[in-house]
Amino acid sequence: MIPTPDLSHLTEQDKLHVYDPAEDTFLFLDALEQDAEDLKGEKPLICLEIGSGSGCVSAFIGSILGSTNTLYLCTDINNRASDCTHRTGRHNKIPLDPITCDLARPLLKRLQRSVDIILFNPPYVPTESEEVLSAQLGRGISGSWAGGTNGMEVTNRFLETVEALLSERGKFYLVTLDGNDVPEIRERMFRAFRLQCQIVAQRRAGIENLHILQFSRVNR
Ligand SMILES: C[S@@+](CC[C@H](N)C(=O)[O-])C[C@H]1O[C@@H](n2cnc3c(N)ncnc32)[C@H](O)[C@@H]1O
């Protein structure tokens, strides 16, 4: 059992503005723990989390990998999330490097085919498109869930870039729910980028059925 990162340093103010780890986060941790031996065996050099929020997921993978030279990059559009991620890293003795930006935009050219682990628990809740637009512009807590059509408007933008970032042996983990149309995502990623997909964890949370998808190159 790898312990859940200690988040006791986060304040009520932080929780008002930054996504508080919930069922989806914990399912994500379970899936990563399940893959712990494989992940360690790959000796990853760069781990990139998109939308790191509190920093819980990156701190967790840091404790799975133990003391290594891995670079932990974490992006979020919400400035306060970057601050929480930094403090969570420090509090748990994992060197997390947060960057406040949209998805992986400033890293795309510099990290081509070099990221060994990519993690994304995106805003996946289906909403009106106007809602996702204002949530993305507002860069606050509603950016944590507002996902627009099929809950996929933010995720789809990232899916277009993920293959260019993944290293040869890279793995990309994505949180989804039924409403996101998982079969369509799998088929599209295979057809467009030759990325194969496995569902590595699944759990019902209230009315939602959550999954963790893991993508890797076909010709590994
Ligand atoms: C569901 S929360 C997940 C937070 C954390 N990773 C977890 O699992 O608890 C989604 C996160 O994505 C961030 N986010 C939303 N749109 C983003 C974008 N365009 N670029 C980067 N981060 C984004 C939100 O601010 C939020 O922190």
The ligand as a Tripos MOL2 file, in Angstrom:
@<TRIPOS>MOLECULE
LIG
   27    29     1     0     0
SMALL
NO_CHARGES

@<TRIPOS>ATOM
      1 C1        -10.8000   17.1950  -12.3470 C.3       1 LIG1
      2 S1         -9.5640   18.3630  -11.8690 S.3       1 LIG1
      3 C2         -8.2120   17.2250  -11.4790 C.3       1 LIG1
      4 C3         -7.2510   17.7410  -10.4450 C.3       1 LIG1
      5 C4         -6.2170   16.7220   -9.9640 C.3       1 LIG1
      6 N1         -5.3750   16.2730  -11.0460 N.3       1 LIG1
      7 C5         -6.9110   15.5290   -9.3560 C.2       1 LIG1
      8 O1         -6.9360   14.4590   -9.9910 O.co2     1 LIG1
      9 O2         -7.4250   15.6720   -8.2340 O.co2     1 LIG1
     10 C6         -9.0710   19.0530  -13.4500 C.3       1 LIG1
     11 C7         -7.9080   20.0490  -13.3690 C.3       1 LIG1
     12 O3         -7.6000   20.4650  -14.7180 O.3       1 LIG1
     13 C8         -7.3310   21.8560  -14.7060 C.3       1 LIG1
     14 N2         -7.5480   22.3760  -16.0790 N.ar      1 LIG1
     15 C9         -8.7150   22.6340  -16.7050 C.ar      1 LIG1
     16 N3         -8.5050   23.0900  -17.9500 N.ar      1 LIG1
     17 C10        -7.1660   23.1150  -18.1330 C.ar      1 LIG1
     18 C11        -6.3300   23.5150  -19.2070 C.ar      1 LIG1
     19 N4         -6.8330   23.9840  -20.3540 N.pl3     1 LIG1
     20 N5         -4.9860   23.4130  -19.0440 N.ar      1 LIG1
     21 C12        -4.4520   22.9690  -17.8590 C.ar      1 LIG1
     22 N6         -5.2110   22.5850  -16.8140 N.ar      1 LIG1
     23 C13        -6.5360   22.6520  -16.9380 C.ar      1 LIG1
     24 C14        -8.2820   22.4100  -13.6700 C.3       1 LIG1
     25 O4         -7.9010   23.7050  -13.2130 O.3       1 LIG1
     26 C15        -8.1990   21.3100  -12.5910 C.3       1 LIG1
     27 O5         -7.1710   21.5760  -11.6790 O.3       1 LIG1
@<TRIPOS>BOND
     1     1     2 1
     2     2     3 1
     3     2    10 1
     4     3     4 1
     5     4     5 1
     6     5     6 1
     7     5     7 1
     8     7     8 2
     9     7     9 1
    10    10    11 1
    11    11    12 1
    12    11    26 1
    13    12    13 1
    14    13    14 1
    15    13    24 1
    16    14    15 ar
    17    14    23 ar
    18    15    16 ar
    19    16    17 ar
    20    17    18 ar
    21    17    23 ar
    22    18    19 1
    23    18    20 ar
    24    20    21 ar
    25    21    22 ar
    26    22    23 ar
    27    24    25 1
    28    24    26 1
    29    26    27 1
@<TRIPOS>SUBSTRUCTURE
     1 LIG1         1 GROUP 0 **** ****
